[in-house]
C-alpha cells in the first residue's frame, strides 16, 4: 500500500492520504474535513471498503449494506465545489464528479453530498445526483 497513489486523485501516496482514514485498512482515523471524508469515501468505493462506507454514513440515513459493485471501476474524482465543512463548521457540502467504467463503458457520477459533524467526526448524510 505504501507506494500506491491514492485513488482520490490528490497525487499523494495512499497511506499518507485517504488510507489513514479507511476503516477497512484497520486505521480509521476521523477525516478532519467534509472534503477529506468525501475523498476517503471515493477511495473506499475504489478499493471495495464497505466497512469504511458504512462507518462514515450518518446512522439516520445509512443503509444496512453498501457493497461496492465489483463490475464498476472508479477511475478518478474531481471536487467541483466545497461549502463549509472545515473543522470549525458543523455542516458541509461537497459537490463532485466521479469518473467510472462499467459494462456500459465510461461514465460520470455528479453528486452534491451533505455532511454533518458529530463531535469531532464528519459523517456523510446524503447526496443529490445531478445530470
C-alpha positions in Angstrom: 0.0 0.0 0.0 2.8 2.4 0.8 3.9 3.1 -2.8 0.4 3.2 -4.4 -1.1 6.5 -5.3 -4.4 7.4 -3.7 -7.4 6.8 -5.9 -8.9 10.1 -4.8 -6.6 11.9 -7.2 -4.7 14.0 -4.7 -1.4 12.8 -6.1 -0.4 11.6 -2.6 0.6 8.1 -1.6 -2.5 6.2 -0.4 -1.1 5.6 3.1 -0.5 9.4 3.6 -3.8 10.4 2.1 -7.1 8.6 2.4 -5.5 5.4 3.7 -5.2 6.9 7.1 -9.0 7.2 7.3 -10.1 3.9 5.8 -11.7 1.6 8.3 -11.1 -1.5 6.3 -7.4 -0.9 6.4 -7.5 -1.0 10.2 -6.7 2.7 10.6 -10.0 4.6 10.7 -8.8 8.0 11.9 -11.6 10.6 11.6 -11.3 12.8 8.5 -10.7 16.4 9.6 -13.0 18.0 6.9 -16.0 17.1 4.8 -13.9 17.1 1.7 -11.3 14.7 3.2 -14.2 12.4 4.2 -15.6 12.7 0.6 -12.2 11.7 -0.8 -11.9 8.8 1.6 -15.4 7.6 0.7 -14.5 7.7 -3.1 -11.3 5.7 -2.2 -13.4 3.2 -0.3 -15.6 2.7 -3.3 -12.5 2.3 -5.5 -10.9 -0.3 -3.1 -14.2 -2.0 -2.1 -14.0 -1.0 1.5 -17.7 -1.4 2.5 -16.7 -1.2 6.2 -15.5 2.4 5.8 -18.5 3.4 3.7 -20.9 2.3 6.4 -18.8 3.6 9.3 -18.8 7.1 7.8 -22.5 7.2 6.9 -24.9 9.0 9.3 -27.0 6.4 11.2 -30.2 8.3 10.3 -29.6 7.7 6.6 -27.3 4.7 6.5 -28.4 1.6 4.6 -28.0 -1.9 6.1 -25.3 -2.7 3.5 -23.4 -0.8 0.8 -21.4 -3.4 -1.1 -19.4 -1.7 -3.9 -20.3 -3.2 -7.3 -17.3 -5.3 -8.5 -18.3 -4.6 -12.1 -17.6 -0.8 -11.6 -14.1 0.5 -11.6 -13.8 4.0 -10.1 -11.2 5.9 -12.1 -10.8 9.4 -10.6 -12.5 12.1 -8.6 -12.9 15.8 -9.2 -14.1 18.1 -6.4 -16.3 20.7 -8.1 -17.3 22.8 -5.0 -16.9 22.8 -1.2 -19.2 24.8 1.0 -18.1 24.9 4.7 -17.1 21.5 6.1 -14.0 22.7 7.9 -13.1 21.6 11.4 -14.8 24.9 12.5 -18.2 24.0 10.9 -21.0 21.7 11.9 -22.2 21.0 8.3 -20.7 20.9 4.9 -21.5 20.3 1.2 -19.1 18.7 -1.3 -20.1 18.7 -5.0 -18.0 16.2 -7.1 -17.7 14.4 -10.3 -16.6 10.7 -10.0 -15.5 9.0 -13.2 -16.0 5.3 -13.5 -16.0 2.4 -16.0 -18.5 -0.4 -16.0 -20.0 -2.8 -18.5 -21.7 0.1 -20.3 -18.4 2.0 -20.7 -17.1 5.2 -19.2 -19.4 7.3 -17.1 -19.6 10.1 -14.7 -21.5 10.5 -11.4 -22.2 14.1 -10.4 -23.4 14.5 -6.8 -23.8 17.2 -4.3 -23.2 15.5 -0.9 -24.2 16.7 2.5 -22.1 16.1 5.6 -22.6 16.8 9.3 -20.0 16.8 12.1 -21.0 14.9 15.2 -18.4 15.7 17.9 -15.1 15.6 16.1 -16.3 13.1 13.4 -17.6 14.0 9.9 -20.4 11.8 8.6 -22.0 11.5 5.1 -25.7 12.3 5.3 -27.0 12.1 1.7 -26.4 13.3 -1.8 -28.4 14.6 -4.7 -27.3 13.3 -8.1 -27.1 15.9 -10.9 -27.4 15.1 -14.6 
